[in-house]
Amino acid sequence: MAREMRRGFHNVRLAHPGVPALTRTEGGGPPLIIYTNHPSWWDPAFFIVLATRFFDGREHYGPIEAAMLDKYRFMRRIGIFGIEPGTLGGAAEFLRIGEAILAEPRRMLWVTAQGRFSDPRSRPLALRPGVTRLMRRVPGTLALPLAVEYPFWTEKRPEALARFGAPEGDPERLEGALTETANRLAEDAMARDPSRFEIVLRGGAGIGGIYDAWRGVAASLRGRRFSPEHLPEDKPKPPPGNPPED
């Protein structure tokens, strides 16, 4: 998944201040659910990258539509379980499996709480009730809001952006907490300021192929260091309203 995200994005970034310290535990801590918006097909890959980078002391699980699990069978081997969304049976299965997962402190659950693809700027988020009901059935559970989006900045490839909010123990406050987190990430995305983020994975830059090869040779002949980026991040950004020169 890390390799695929490097190929697909310019950089994979996590907004400061990063991951709340309470989640950096090894084999302990409260029952934990990370609940998210759901803007893209890329979301599960992004979650796996974040899980292995920041939560390597825990086992990770997450639900997916049963029909999709039949299509991507390898996901069964990495903690993904199938449910039938929008049905009483699917809701009961989610709660049953979720309770079993959260009974073990080393395990945690990742849930796209909107339950459908939705633009990252759409409001209200209209979360489905599954996480709220699961928290009521597993006392002491903390829910950590995570917002993601994939904007284009100055490069050929988009950026993969994420922001964690503060952990929430009140099931009634989940949508408000995730909305606040998504709004702050939207502000970060629109600012296009790399200093607001840490880089989790460095991806690809430039156009590639013969054109970038020619640019590299030309830079070498002039005694300059070649950077494939359209607008290197250590280069001062132009003021608003003045587009960068090619």
C-alpha positions as CSV (number, residue, x, y, z in Angstrom):
1,M,0.0,0.0,0.0
2,A,2.9,2.4,0.7
3,R,4.4,1.6,-2.7
4,E,1.0,2.3,-4.4
5,M,0.6,5.6,-2.6
6,R,4.1,6.7,-3.5
7,R,3.2,6.0,-7.1
8,G,-0.1,7.7,-7.0
9,F,0.7,10.9,-5.0
10,H,3.2,13.7,-4.8
11,N,3.4,13.3,-1.0
12,V,1.5,11.7,1.7
13,R,1.1,14.2,4.6
14,L,-0.2,14.3,8.1
15,A,-1.2,17.6,9.6
16,H,0.5,18.9,12.7
17,P,0.4,18.1,15.6
18,G,0.1,14.6,14.3
19,V,-1.3,11.6,16.2
20,P,-2.5,12.1,19.8
21,A,0.0,10.7,22.2
22,L,-2.5,8.3,23.9
23,T,-2.7,6.2,20.8
24,R,1.0,5.6,20.7
25,T,0.7,2.6,23.0
26,E,2.0,-1.0,22.7
27,G,-0.4,-3.7,23.7
28,G,-2.6,-1.6,25.9
29,G,-4.8,1.5,26.3
30,P,-8.6,2.0,26.0
31,P,-10.7,0.4,23.2
32,L,-10.0,2.5,20.2
33,I,-12.0,3.3,17.1
34,I,-10.7,5.6,14.3
35,Y,-13.7,6.9,12.4
36,T,-13.4,8.9,9.2
37,N,-15.0,10.6,6.2
38,H,-14.9,8.7,3.0
39,P,-13.9,10.8,-0.1
40,S,-12.0,8.3,-2.2
41,W,-11.2,4.7,-3.3
42,W,-7.8,5.4,-1.8
43,D,-9.0,5.6,1.8
44,P,-8.3,2.0,2.8
45,A,-4.7,2.2,1.4
46,F,-4.2,5.5,3.3
47,F,-5.5,4.0,6.5
48,I,-3.1,1.0,6.2
49,V,-0.2,3.4,5.7
50,L,-1.1,5.4,8.8
51,A,-1.8,2.2,10.8
52,T,1.6,0.6,10.1
53,R,3.4,3.9,10.6
54,F,1.8,5.2,13.8
55,F,-0.1,2.3,15.4
56,D,2.3,-0.7,15.0
57,G,1.7,-1.9,18.5
58,R,-2.0,-2.9,17.7
59,E,-3.9,-5.2,15.4
60,H,-6.1,-3.4,12.9
61,Y,-9.6,-4.3,11.6
62,G,-12.2,-2.6,9.5
63,P,-15.6,-3.3,7.8
64,I,-16.3,-3.2,4.1
65,E,-19.3,-4.0,2.0
66,A,-19.5,-7.8,1.6
67,A,-19.7,-7.5,-2.2
68,M,-16.5,-5.6,-2.3
69,L,-14.8,-8.1,0.0
70,D,-15.8,-10.8,-2.5
71,K,-14.1,-8.7,-5.2
72,Y,-10.9,-8.1,-3.2
73,R,-10.5,-11.3,-1.4
74,F,-6.9,-10.6,-0.3
75,M,-8.4,-8.1,2.2
76,R,-9.6,-10.9,4.4
77,R,-6.0,-11.6,5.3
78,I,-5.4,-8.0,6.6
79,G,-8.3,-7.7,9.0
80,I,-11.1,-6.6,6.7
81,F,-14.5,-8.1,7.4
82,G,-17.7,-8.0,5.3
83,I,-21.1,-6.6,6.2
84,E,-24.3,-5.8,4.3
85,P,-24.8,-2.0,4.7
86,G,-28.2,-0.6,5.1
87,T,-29.7,-3.8,6.5
88,L,-30.6,-4.9,10.1
89,G,-28.5,-8.0,9.6
90,G,-25.5,-6.0,8.5
91,A,-25.9,-3.6,11.5
92,A,-26.1,-6.6,13.9
93,E,-23.0,-8.2,12.3
94,F,-21.0,-5.0,12.6
95,L,-21.9,-4.6,16.3
96,R,-21.1,-8.3,17.0
97,I,-17.7,-8.3,15.3
98,G,-16.9,-4.8,16.6
99,E,-17.5,-5.8,20.2
100,A,-15.3,-8.8,19.8
101,I,-12.5,-6.7,18.3
102,L,-12.6,-4.0,21.0
103,A,-12.6,-6.7,23.8
104,E,-8.9,-7.1,23.1
105,P,-6.7,-4.0,24.0
106,R,-4.2,-4.7,21.3
107,R,-6.9,-4.4,18.6
108,M,-8.5,-1.3,17.1
109,L,-11.2,-0.6,14.5
110,W,-11.1,1.7,11.5
111,V,-14.5,2.8,10.2
112,T,-15.5,5.1,7.3
113,A,-18.4,6.4,9.3
114,Q,-20.2,8.1,6.4
115,G,-20.7,4.6,4.9
116,R,-20.6,6.0,1.4
117,F,-18.3,8.0,-0.9
118,S,-18.8,11.7,-0.3
119,D,-17.0,14.9,-1.3
120,P,-14.7,16.0,1.5
121,R,-16.2,19.5,1.6
122,S,-19.9,18.3,1.8
123,R,-21.7,19.2,4.9
124,P,-23.4,17.8,7.0
125,L,-21.2,14.7,7.1
126,A,-24.3,12.6,7.9
127,L,-22.5,9.8,9.8
128,R,-24.2,6.4,10.1
129,P,-25.1,5.4,13.6
130,G,-22.9,2.3,13.8
131,V,-19.9,3.8,15.7
132,T,-22.2,5.5,18.2
133,R,-24.1,2.3,19.0
134,L,-20.8,0.4,19.3
135,M,-19.4,2.9,21.8
136,R,-22.5,2.5,23.9
137,R,-22.1,-1.3,24.0
138,V,-18.3,-1.1,24.8
139,P,-17.9,1.2,27.8
140,G,-14.7,3.2,27.9
141,T,-14.2,3.2,24.1
142,L,-12.5,6.3,22.6
143,A,-13.3,7.4,19.1
144,L,-10.5,9.3,17.2
145,P,-11.7,11.4,14.3
146,L,-9.6,11.3,11.1
147,A,-10.3,13.5,8.1
148,V,-8.7,12.8,4.7
149,E,-8.7,14.5,1.3
150,Y,-6.7,14.4,-1.9
151,P,-6.2,17.9,-3.4
152,F,-4.0,18.9,-6.3
153,W,-1.4,21.6,-5.3
154,T,1.4,22.4,-7.7
155,E,2.4,19.0,-9.0
156,K,1.2,16.5,-11.6
157,R,0.1,14.2,-8.9
158,P,-2.3,15.1,-6.0
159,E,-1.4,15.3,-2.3
160,A,-2.8,12.8,0.2
161,L,-3.7,14.8,3.3
162,A,-4.8,13.6,6.7
163,R,-5.6,15.2,10.1
164,F,-6.4,13.6,13.4
165,G,-8.8,15.4,15.8
166,A,-8.9,15.0,19.6
167,P,-10.2,11.7,21.0
168,E,-13.9,11.7,21.9
169,G,-15.5,9.6,24.5
170,D,-19.1,10.9,24.1
171,P,-21.0,9.0,21.4
172,E,-23.3,12.0,20.9
173,R,-20.4,14.3,19.9
174,L,-18.9,12.2,17.1
175,E,-20.2,14.0,14.1
176,G,-19.3,17.4,15.5
177,A,-15.8,16.3,16.3
178,L,-15.2,14.9,12.8
179,T,-16.8,17.9,11.2
180,E,-14.4,20.2,13.1
181,T,-11.4,18.0,12.1
182,A,-12.5,18.0,8.4
183,N,-12.9,21.8,8.4
184,R,-9.4,22.3,9.8
185,L,-8.0,19.9,7.2
186,A,-9.8,21.9,4.5
187,E,-8.2,25.1,5.7
188,D,-4.8,23.3,5.6
189,A,-5.4,22.1,2.1
190,M,-6.5,25.4,0.8
191,A,-3.5,27.2,2.4
192,R,-1.2,24.9,0.3
193,D,1.4,25.3,3.1
194,P,3.7,22.3,3.4
195,S,4.9,23.5,6.8
196,R,1.5,22.6,8.3
197,F,2.2,18.9,7.7
198,E,4.8,16.2,8.2
199,I,5.6,14.0,5.3
200,V,4.6,10.4,5.9
201,L,5.7,9.1,2.5
202,R,7.5,10.9,-0.3
203,G,5.9,10.2,-3.7
204,G,6.6,11.2,-7.3
205,A,7.2,14.7,-8.8
206,G,7.8,16.1,-12.2
207,I,6.4,15.0,-15.6
208,G,8.7,12.0,-16.0
209,G,9.9,10.3,-19.2
210,I,12.1,12.0,-21.8
211,Y,11.1,15.5,-20.8
212,D,12.4,15.2,-17.2
213,A,15.5,13.4,-18.5
214,W,16.2,16.3,-20.8
215,R,15.7,18.8,-17.9
216,G,18.1,16.8,-15.8
217,V,20.8,16.9,-18.5
218,A,20.3,20.6,-19.0
219,A,20.6,21.4,-15.3
220,S,23.8,19.3,-15.1
221,L,25.3,21.2,-18.0
222,R,24.6,24.4,-16.2
223,G,26.1,23.1,-13.0
224,R,22.8,23.2,-11.2
225,R,21.0,20.6,-9.0
226,F,18.0,19.2,-10.8
227,S,14.7,19.0,-9.0
228,P,11.8,17.5,-10.9
229,E,9.2,19.4,-8.8
230,H,7.3,22.1,-10.6
231,L,7.6,24.3,-7.5
232,P,10.1,23.0,-5.0
233,E,8.9,23.2,-1.4
234,D,12.0,25.0,-0.2
235,K,11.4,27.7,-2.8
236,P,9.5,30.8,-1.6
237,K,5.9,30.7,-2.7
238,P,4.6,33.6,-4.9
239,P,2.0,35.9,-3.3
240,P,-1.7,35.1,-3.9
241,G,-2.8,36.1,-7.4
242,N,0.6,35.7,-9.0
243,P,0.9,32.2,-10.5
244,P,4.4,30.6,-10.6
245,E,6.3,30.8,-13.8
246,D,6.9,27.5,-15.6
